[in-house]
Amino acid sequence: MRSTWLTTRMPNQPDPRPTPPLRGSERETLRAFLDYHRATLALKCEGLSDDDLRRRSVPSSTLSLLGLVRHLAEVERAWFRRVINAEDVPLVWSADGDYQVAYDASTATRAEAFAAWEAEVEHSRRIERQAASLDVTGYEPRSGEHVSLRLVMLHLIHEYARHNGHADLLREGVDGTVGV
């Protein structure tokens, strides 16, 4: 089962990721960069089997492309639904709040991981669109502080960018594909 984010691309096709605006509002720019990084993660996983997506970076690590997808589903859920929207929802794979647990995707499937991730991305988009401004705040229990939607969006851009770097190396290790 292929994700709705994934498309088969021919060589030399234009980049399918959203292009952040050069002169957009703060909100438009944050939204576009977050969606750009979400799409980058999907591209890194494009065309791979479940076994390929579960392949670990090194034997001593649980890090895999599928693990990154699961981890980022948890991150989206935690920051948008639990912090900004104050929803009382449990984490899916990280019951004790240890987000590293989601990396262990040794029995996961593309269908399961991408369904969870895409659902969380849609929840996040809905919450962001419904927020009156980037100054809307939610309570973040680890710090014991209230944080703004602006901070959450910037944090997720950082989180995706960092993990997309990991995804670059993981994908290259699977089939030699580099770039994107």
For each residue, the residues with C-beta under 8 A, 3 or more apart:
1: 110 111
2: 6
3: 6 42 45 110 114 118
4: 118
5: 38 39 42 114 118
6: 2 3 42 43 45 46 47
7: 16 46
8: 46 47
9: 13 16 46
10: 13
11:
12:
13: 9 10 16
14:
15: 19 180
16: 7 9 13 39 43
17: 35 36 39 40 43
18: 32 35 36 39
19: 15 32 36
20: 24 29 32 33 36
21: 24 28 29 32
22:
23:
24: 20 21 28 29 32
25: 28 29
26: 29 30 134 150
27: 30 31 134
28: 21 24 25 31 32
29: 20 21 24 25 26 32 33
30: 26 27 33 34 134 150 153 154 157
31: 27 28 34 35 128 153
32: 18 19 20 21 24 28 29 35 36
33: 20 29 30 36 37 157
34: 30 31 37 38 153 156 157 160
35: 17 18 31 32 38 39
36: 17 18 19 20 32 33 39 40
37: 33 34 40 41 156 157 160 161 164
38: 5 34 35 41 42 121 160
39: 5 16 17 18 35 36 42 43
40: 17 36 37 43 44 160 164 167 180
41: 37 38 44 45 68 69 72 160 163 164 167
42: 3 5 6 38 39 45 46
43: 6 16 17 39 40 46 180
44: 40 41 65 164 167 168 170 171 180
45: 3 6 41 42 48 53 65 66 69 110 114 167 171
46: 6 7 8 9 42 43
47: 6 8
48: 45 52 53 65 110 171 174 175
49: 52 53
50: 53 54 66 108 109 110
51: 54 55
52: 48 49 55 65 174 175
53: 45 48 49 50 64 65 66 69 105 108 110 113
54: 50 51 64 65 66 67 105 106 108
55: 51 52 64 65 170 173 174
56: 59 61 62 63 64
57: 61 63 64 166 169 170 173
58: 61
59: 56
60:
61: 56 57 58 103
62: 56 67 100 103 104 105 106
63: 56 57 67 68 103 166 170
64: 53 54 55 56 57 67 68 103 105 170
65: 44 45 48 52 53 54 55 68 69 167 170 171 174
66: 45 50 53 54 69 70 105 108 109 110 113
67: 54 62 63 64 70 71 102 103 104 105 108
68: 41 63 64 65 71 72 103 163 166 167 170
69: 41 45 53 65 66 72 73 105 113 114 117
70: 66 67 73 74 92 93 102 103 105 108 113 116 117
71: 67 68 74 75 99 100 102 103 163
72: 41 68 69 75 76 117 159 160 163
73: 69 70 76 77 92 102 113 116 117 119 120
74: 70 71 77 78 91 92 93 94 99 102 120
75: 71 72 78 79 99 156 159
76: 72 73 79 80 81 117 120 121 123 124 156
77: 73 74 80 81 82 89 91 92 120 123
78: 74 75 81 82 83 91 99
79: 75 76 82 83 84 124 152 155 156
80: 76 77 83 84 85 120 123 124 127 128 152
81: 76 77 78 84 85 87 89 120 123 124 127
82: 77 78 79 85 86 87 88 89
83: 78 79 80 86 138 139 140 147 152
84: 79 80 81 127 131 136 137 138 149 152
85: 80 81 82 127 138
86: 82 83 138 139
87: 81 82
88: 82
89: 77 81 82
90: 95
91: 74 77 78 94 95 97 99
92: 70 73 74 77 102 116
93: 70 74 101 102
94: 74 91 97 98 99 100 101 102
95: 90 91 101
96: 101
97: 91 94 142
98: 94 101
99: 71 74 75 78 91 94 102
100: 62 71 94 103
101: 93 94 95 96 98 104
102: 67 70 71 73 74 92 93 94 99 105
103: 61 62 63 64 67 68 70 71 100
104: 62 67 101
105: 53 54 62 64 66 67 69 70 102 108 113
106: 54 62
107:
108: 50 53 54 66 67 70 105 112 113
109: 50 66 112 113
110: 1 3 45 48 50 53 66 113 114
111: 1 114 115
112: 108 109 115 116
113: 53 66 69 70 73 105 108 109 110 116 117
114: 3 5 45 69 110 111 117 118
115: 111 112 118 119
116: 70 73 92 112 113 119 120
117: 69 70 72 73 76 113 114 120 121
118: 3 4 5 114 115 121 122
119: 73 115 116 122 123
120: 73 74 76 77 80 81 116 117 123 124
121: 38 76 117 118 124 125
122: 118 119 125 126
123: 76 77 80 81 119 120 126 127
124: 76 79 80 81 120 121 127 128 156
125: 121 122 128 129
126: 122 123 129 130
127: 80 81 84 85 123 124 130 131
128: 31 80 124 125 131 149 153
129: 125 126
130: 126 127
131: 84 127 128 134 136 149
132: 136
133: 136 149
134: 26 27 30 131 148 149 150 153
135: 148 149 150
136: 84 131 132 133 148 149
137: 84 146 147 148 149
138: 83 84 85 86 146 147 149 152
139: 83 86 145 146 147
140: 83 143 144 145 146 147
141: 144
142: 97
143: 140 147
144: 140 141
145: 139 140
146: 137 138 139 140
147: 83 137 138 139 140 143 151 152
148: 134 135 136 137 151 152
149: 84 128 131 133 134 135 136 137 138 152 153
150: 26 30 134 135 153 154
151: 147 148 154 155
152: 79 80 83 84 138 147 148 149 155 156
153: 30 31 34 128 134 149 150 156 157
154: 30 150 151 157 158
155: 79 151 152 158 159
156: 34 37 75 76 79 124 152 153 159 160
157: 30 33 34 37 153 154 160 161
158: 154 155 161 162
159: 72 75 155 156 162 163
160: 34 37 38 40 41 72 156 157 163 164
161: 37 157 158 164 165
162: 158 159 165 166
163: 41 68 71 72 159 160 166 167
164: 37 40 41 44 160 161 167 168
165: 161 162 168 169
166: 57 63 68 162 163 169 170
167: 40 41 44 45 65 68 163 164 170 171
168: 44 164 165 171 172 178
169: 57 165 166 172 173
170: 44 55 57 63 64 65 68 166 167 173 174
171: 44 45 48 65 167 168 174 175 177 178
172: 168 169 175 176 177 178
173: 55 57 169 170
174: 48 52 55 65 170 171 177
175: 48 52 171 172
176: 172
177: 171 172 174 180
178: 168 171 172
179:
180: 15 40 43 44 177
